[in-house]
Amino acid sequence: PMFAGMNGSAIENFTCVIYNIFLMNCTWQAGREAPADTQYFLYWQKSREDNQMECELYIKDENCRNMGCIFQNVSIGTEEAYFLVNGSSKDSLIQFYDEYIDLYKIEILTAPLNVTAHCTSDSAGCIITWHPPLTSHVENVKCFQYEISIQNK
């Protein structure tokens, strides 16, 4: 059965973010009804053609329960990635949690690079320049929009 396991035992509040171009951090909370000995395991698949991989670096809580994962060398593709978190307990069957995520939607972009400001004392004002942030998936830098906040006039 698709949802075999004790109701309320699947993880909750699953979130992932990609940062520093190629690192991904996923976290979750234990199911409210999960037995205390429940251990969770995260698997992900970047695309339908890729193999499913288990987390290699789990984040553990104070009870040594897996509550997150750090992935390295993540690249963002065009397909949705598939995430699956299942669990095990000696007391009960644990429901699994799964989700498809567009990786580009969860990337936290780095700040623009080489920001410089050249100001003159006359009414010409300031010229501010920068380079686009580093990213693993945006090829057209014209896709970025910027907003400048001037704090001191």
Contacts in CASP RR format, 6 or more apart in sequence:
PFRMAT RR
TARGET T0000
AUTHOR 0000-0000-0000
METHOD contacts of the structure
MODEL  1
PMFAGMNGSAIENFTCVIYNIFLMNCTWQAGREAPADTQYFLYWQKSRED
NQMECELYIKDENCRNMGCIFQNVSIGTEEAYFLVNGSSKDSLIQFYDEY
IDLYKIEILTAPLNVTAHCTSDSAGCIITWHPPLTSHVENVKCFQYEISI
QNK
3 95 0 8 1.000
4 93 0 8 1.000
4 95 0 8 1.000
5 92 0 8 1.000
5 93 0 8 1.000
5 94 0 8 1.000
5 95 0 8 1.000
6 33 0 8 1.000
6 34 0 8 1.000
6 92 0 8 1.000
6 93 0 8 1.000
6 94 0 8 1.000
6 95 0 8 1.000
7 33 0 8 1.000
7 95 0 8 1.000
8 31 0 8 1.000
8 32 0 8 1.000
8 33 0 8 1.000
8 34 0 8 1.000
8 95 0 8 1.000
9 31 0 8 1.000
9 33 0 8 1.000
9 34 0 8 1.000
9 35 0 8 1.000
9 38 0 8 1.000
9 87 0 8 1.000
9 89 0 8 1.000
9 92 0 8 1.000
9 93 0 8 1.000
9 94 0 8 1.000
9 95 0 8 1.000
10 31 0 8 1.000
10 34 0 8 1.000
10 85 0 8 1.000
10 94 0 8 1.000
10 95 0 8 1.000
10 96 0 8 1.000
10 97 0 8 1.000
11 28 0 8 1.000
11 29 0 8 1.000
11 30 0 8 1.000
11 31 0 8 1.000
11 40 0 8 1.000
11 85 0 8 1.000
11 97 0 8 1.000
12 28 0 8 1.000
12 29 0 8 1.000
12 30 0 8 1.000
12 31 0 8 1.000
12 32 0 8 1.000
13 27 0 8 1.000
13 28 0 8 1.000
13 29 0 8 1.000
14 26 0 8 1.000
14 27 0 8 1.000
14 28 0 8 1.000
14 83 0 8 1.000
14 85 0 8 1.000
14 97 0 8 1.000
14 99 0 8 1.000
15 26 0 8 1.000
15 27 0 8 1.000
15 28 0 8 1.000
16 24 0 8 1.000
16 25 0 8 1.000
16 26 0 8 1.000
16 27 0 8 1.000
16 83 0 8 1.000
16 101 0 8 1.000
16 106 0 8 1.000
17 24 0 8 1.000
17 25 0 8 1.000
17 106 0 8 1.000
17 107 0 8 1.000
17 108 0 8 1.000
18 24 0 8 1.000
18 74 0 8 1.000
18 76 0 8 1.000
18 103 0 8 1.000
18 106 0 8 1.000
18 107 0 8 1.000
18 108 0 8 1.000
19 25 0 8 1.000
19 107 0 8 1.000
19 108 0 8 1.000
20 110 0 8 1.000
21 110 0 8 1.000
21 134 0 8 1.000
21 135 0 8 1.000
21 136 0 8 1.000
22 72 0 8 1.000
22 73 0 8 1.000
22 74 0 8 1.000
22 75 0 8 1.000
22 136 0 8 1.000
23 70 0 8 1.000
23 71 0 8 1.000
23 72 0 8 1.000
23 74 0 8 1.000
24 70 0 8 1.000
24 71 0 8 1.000
24 74 0 8 1.000
24 103 0 8 1.000
24 106 0 8 1.000
25 59 0 8 1.000
25 68 0 8 1.000
25 69 0 8 1.000
25 70 0 8 1.000
25 71 0 8 1.000
26 42 0 8 1.000
26 44 0 8 1.000
26 55 0 8 1.000
26 68 0 8 1.000
26 69 0 8 1.000
26 71 0 8 1.000
26 83 0 8 1.000
27 59 0 8 1.000
27 67 0 8 1.000
27 68 0 8 1.000
28 40 0 8 1.000
28 67 0 8 1.000
28 68 0 8 1.000
28 85 0 8 1.000
28 97 0 8 1.000
29 67 0 8 1.000
30 38 0 8 1.000
30 40 0 8 1.000
30 65 0 8 1.000
30 67 0 8 1.000
31 38 0 8 1.000
34 89 0 8 1.000
34 94 0 8 1.000
35 89 0 8 1.000
35 90 0 8 1.000
35 91 0 8 1.000
35 92 0 8 1.000
36 63 0 8 1.000
37 89 0 8 1.000
37 90 0 8 1.000
37 91 0 8 1.000
38 65 0 8 1.000
38 87 0 8 1.000
38 88 0 8 1.000
38 89 0 8 1.000
38 94 0 8 1.000
39 65 0 8 1.000
39 66 0 8 1.000
39 87 0 8 1.000
39 88 0 8 1.000
39 89 0 8 1.000
40 65 0 8 1.000
40 66 0 8 1.000
40 67 0 8 1.000
40 85 0 8 1.000
40 86 0 8 1.000
40 87 0 8 1.000
40 94 0 8 1.000
41 54 0 8 1.000
41 55 0 8 1.000
41 66 0 8 1.000
41 85 0 8 1.000
41 86 0 8 1.000
41 87 0 8 1.000
41 88 0 8 1.000
42 54 0 8 1.000
42 55 0 8 1.000
42 58 0 8 1.000
42 66 0 8 1.000
42 68 0 8 1.000
42 69 0 8 1.000
42 83 0 8 1.000
42 84 0 8 1.000
42 85 0 8 1.000
43 52 0 8 1.000
43 53 0 8 1.000
43 54 0 8 1.000
43 55 0 8 1.000
43 83 0 8 1.000
43 84 0 8 1.000
43 85 0 8 1.000
43 86 0 8 1.000
44 52 0 8 1.000
44 53 0 8 1.000
44 55 0 8 1.000
44 71 0 8 1.000
44 81 0 8 1.000
44 82 0 8 1.000
44 83 0 8 1.000
44 84 0 8 1.000
45 51 0 8 1.000
45 52 0 8 1.000
45 53 0 8 1.000
45 81 0 8 1.000
45 82 0 8 1.000
46 75 0 8 1.000
46 77 0 8 1.000
46 79 0 8 1.000
46 81 0 8 1.000
46 103 0 8 1.000
47 77 0 8 1.000
47 79 0 8 1.000
47 81 0 8 1.000
48 79 0 8 1.000
52 82 0 8 1.000
52 84 0 8 1.000
55 66 0 8 1.000
55 68 0 8 1.000
55 69 0 8 1.000
55 71 0 8 1.000
56 71 0 8 1.000
57 69 0 8 1.000
57 70 0 8 1.000
57 71 0 8 1.000
57 72 0 8 1.000
58 66 0 8 1.000
58 67 0 8 1.000
58 68 0 8 1.000
58 69 0 8 1.000
59 66 0 8 1.000
59 67 0 8 1.000
59 68 0 8 1.000
59 69 0 8 1.000
59 70 0 8 1.000
60 66 0 8 1.000
60 67 0 8 1.000
61 67 0 8 1.000
74 103 0 8 1.000
74 136 0 8 1.000
75 136 0 8 1.000
75 137 0 8 1.000
76 103 0 8 1.000
76 104 0 8 1.000
76 107 0 8 1.000
76 136 0 8 1.000
76 137 0 8 1.000
77 103 0 8 1.000
77 104 0 8 1.000
77 137 0 8 1.000
80 100 0 8 1.000
80 101 0 8 1.000
80 102 0 8 1.000
80 103 0 8 1.000
81 100 0 8 1.000
81 101 0 8 1.000
81 102 0 8 1.000
81 103 0 8 1.000
82 98 0 8 1.000
82 99 0 8 1.000
82 100 0 8 1.000
83 98 0 8 1.000
83 99 0 8 1.000
83 100 0 8 1.000
83 101 0 8 1.000
84 96 0 8 1.000
84 97 0 8 1.000
84 98 0 8 1.000
85 96 0 8 1.000
85 97 0 8 1.000
85 98 0 8 1.000
86 94 0 8 1.000
86 96 0 8 1.000
86 97 0 8 1.000
87 94 0 8 1.000
87 96 0 8 1.000
88 94 0 8 1.000
103 137 0 8 1.000
104 137 0 8 1.000
107 135 0 8 1.000
107 136 0 8 1.000
107 137 0 8 1.000
109 133 0 8 1.000
109 135 0 8 1.000
110 133 0 8 1.000
110 134 0 8 1.000
110 135 0 8 1.000
111 133 0 8 1.000
112 130 0 8 1.000
112 131 0 8 1.000
112 132 0 8 1.000
112 133 0 8 1.000
112 146 0 8 1.000
113 130 0 8 1.000
113 131 0 8 1.000
113 132 0 8 1.000
113 133 0 8 1.000
113 134 0 8 1.000
114 129 0 8 1.000
114 130 0 8 1.000
114 131 0 8 1.000
115 128 0 8 1.000
115 129 0 8 1.000
115 130 0 8 1.000
116 128 0 8 1.000
116 129 0 8 1.000
116 130 0 8 1.000
117 126 0 8 1.000
117 127 0 8 1.000
117 128 0 8 1.000
118 126 0 8 1.000
118 127 0 8 1.000
118 128 0 8 1.000
119 125 0 8 1.000
119 126 0 8 1.000
119 127 0 8 1.000
120 126 0 8 1.000
128 148 0 8 1.000
130 146 0 8 1.000
132 138 0 8 1.000
132 141 0 8 1.000
132 144 0 8 1.000
133 144 0 8 1.000
138 144 0 8 1.000
END
